[in-house]
Amino acid sequence: MKVVPYIILSTATGASAAALRGKDDCDNAPWDQCGGTGFDGDSCCPAGYSCTYQNDYFSGCQLDDLCLVVQYGQCDGQDSDGNAWPDDQKCCPDGFECSYTNQYYSQCIEKGSNNTDCSAPYDQCGGKDYNGTTCCVSGYECTEDETNPEWFSGCTPIPVCTNPAWGQCGGVDADGNDWMENHDDCCPAGFTCEYDSQYYSQCKESTSTKKTITKKRTFNFLKAKAKQAFKGTKGRIHAKDETCKTDSDCTDGTDPHCVVESEFYSACVDCDPSSFSTQCQFMSASFLNASEKTCSQTCEGRCPGGSDSECPSDESCIYADGADACVDCSSQSAFDEKCSYMSDDWIISAQDKCGLDCTTRCPTHSDSDCADGLICVVQSDGYFDQCIDCTKDSFEEECKFWSDDIRSAAEEACDLTCEM
């Protein structure tokens, strides 16, 4: 059995963590400031995050501690080399508890599900002339023996996914090998394997209404409709690179202000409504939150807090990996107009929430994402994809509007050359 370690993702503990535990109606976003000397903002954090002390001047919303040992995984005893089981792997996922089997092995089983009247691991549970119990303890199932199925059935471990919640499930491993050479592509119950890039796929919560707790990653998204020049470059987009400490440091614009996101980042923003409405479209969610408070304005079409209440009444908020947007889910054309230029993770979340497919894109990088007759083309860096019609007339009509990266990938996939 492969074992996935317990990973500490936050340092908040005890009463202080409990007092500042995340809640669903908090205005702060993940990684926002929530405390510190001179800070007068909200001290709460969104669900799944806790306000964690870093120094006297800054406390931030960081991920809660999560146990990443798999369901039915080992949680105590000895490892395969006979060494004592590591202390940092003595935990179980939510809804499971560590159940002692013997001095060599303890297992995460569903709470309250262990029936001591059932057969123990590897004991007999069936077969001709067998008169004992036919059930098995939690985590095991009664399986016919391959060489002697008529006479013997035994309690064998139920096959479980070796990838933990929030763990990797595709791409390449730490040694640069294809993930599937030495790992599974499955995810635990309640999680699905979602494509991020050619190098990484991750087990994320299946429920689309919950915010996905992931690494601190954001994806840039730019509206470049004419050329569809989106590239999902990792990192943050801020209004400008002009750092500041006070408003007096800002000079550009009609109504310049210094927006402080945290002790680590601040930038100048023009709070004039016409300028702000343009700048805000390209800000990261956390920086936009700070900008809206500083400028006393809202950014049309954005919902950095991840709540539908930030959108017009007929639109829904789609929030994934730091990218957010208000989307009209009432028509395919309105949905396509918005989803065409967004990150793959965002599109997958939007499709789940709206119940629609983004007809121009293939976020899982599969032809099955596209309509019949179209194929999925992914540019070489893996950050943008598009459904392409490889028939010559259609190809020639559309290819002149594509980005150079998509055009190059499409020419190779379709074995055609774009005549510009």
C-alpha positions, 0 to 999 in steps of 0.5 A: 500500500502506498502511503501519503504523508500528513502535511501541515499547511498552517501554524495556527493552533489551539484557542487562537486558531479556533477563535479565528477559524474561517467562516463562509460570510467573511469578506477577506479572501484567502491569503488576505491580511487579517491582523497586525499592528495598525490593521483595522480590517476584518479579522475573519477568514473564509471557510477552510482558512485561519488567521495565522500570526506571522509577525507583530505587523501581519497575520494572514488567512492561511490554509487550515491544517489538513490530514492528507493520509488517504481513506483506509490508509495506514495510520500507525504501526510499522513501515515496510522496513520495520521502523516505527510509524512516523508521528506526522502520519498518525492521522486520518481524513475527516469522517475516519478514525485510526483503528488498531489492528496489531502492533504492526498496523493500524488503519483509517476506517470510517468512524463507527463502522468497525463491526467486531462480529465480522471476519478480521483482515485475511480471515475466511468469510466464505466458501463451500461448507463454511459456516462462519460470518460472511462480512468483513471488518471496515476497509476489507471485502469478502473476495473469492480465492483465485485458485480455489474460489469454490472452497475459500473466500477471504477478507482482502483490502478494498482497493483504495485510491493512493492519491490524497485529497488535494494531492497530485493525480496526473502530469509528471512526478518529482523525477520527471517521469510520467505520473501514471508510470508509478502512480494512480490517476484516481482521487478519494471519494468527493474529489475529482482529478482536475487538469491544471497543466501538462505537468500537474493535475490535482484532486479537488473537491467535486462539489462546485458550490464550495471554494476549492482549497488549493496551493497559493496559485493565481492565474492571469487572464486577459480579455484579448478577443480579437486574437484570443491571446490568452496565456495562463501565466502563473503569478499575480496581475496588479494594476501597476508595478508602482509600489507605494507607502502612502497616497503621496507616493502616487502621481499618475491618474486623475485620482491616485491612491496607494492600495495596500494589499499586505505588508508584502505588496502595495501599488498605486491605483487611479480611483477615477471611475473610468480608469478604475473600471479598466484597471480592475479587470486585470487585478488579482482577487486579493488586490482587487478586494483591497482596491475596492475598499480603498477606492470605495468602488466595485469592479463590474463583472468581477466577484473577488470574494467568490460570492454571487451577491457581488454579481448582478441578480441574473449572474453567478460568481465563478471563482477558481484559483484566484480567477473570478468573474460574474457570468450570465448562465442563462444562454450559451452565447453569453457563457461562451463570450466569457469562458473563451478567455479564461483559465482551464480551472476556471472553465471547469468550475464555470461549466459545473456551476452553469450546467453548460459547456464552453464550446470554444475551449477544451479545458481537460485537453481532450477531444471529448470537450469539443463538439463533433467534428472539432479537435482539441488543440493545446499550445506548447506551454499547456496554458491555452487550448481551443476547439479547432475545425480541421476542415481546410475551408474553416481552418483558413477562415479562422486561423488568421485570428488565432494567437501565434502559439495556437496557430502553430499547434493547430497547424501541426494537429491539423497538418495544414498551413495557415495562409495569412 
